[in-house]
Amino acid sequence: MNNVDHLAYMMPLYFGTGLFFPRFVTAMGGTVLVCRELYRTGYTSSDGPTSKIREMGAIPLNIAELLVLGAGFFVYARFAGGPFIWRRKFIKKYFSHTPVQI
């Protein structure tokens, strides 16, 4: 049931963020897929919630989901903030593909 709980907010986030960062979201989705299986295997083992296998899956799984969530907020800020944010010299210098003359 833990997997189903996370699907409710992660699948739309993967779709929306994947439109703008497809390689990144594919890599994080693959990480989540593999780590979810490790998490499930460890949780259903004889050790239960204290299993080391579960922890090996849970840590990268949570990191990958947080990175996708951060990318989703970045996409949202990019479109919600509009030109106000993207006209800043700092943003143009570090986050754009075109060189800026300062």
Secondary structure, DSSP 8 states (H G I E B T S, - for coil): -HHHHHHHHHHHHHHHHHTT-HHHHHHHHHHHHHHHHHHHHHHTSTTGGG-HHHHHHHHHHHHHHHHHHHHHHHHHHHHHHTHHHHTSHHHHHHH-SS----
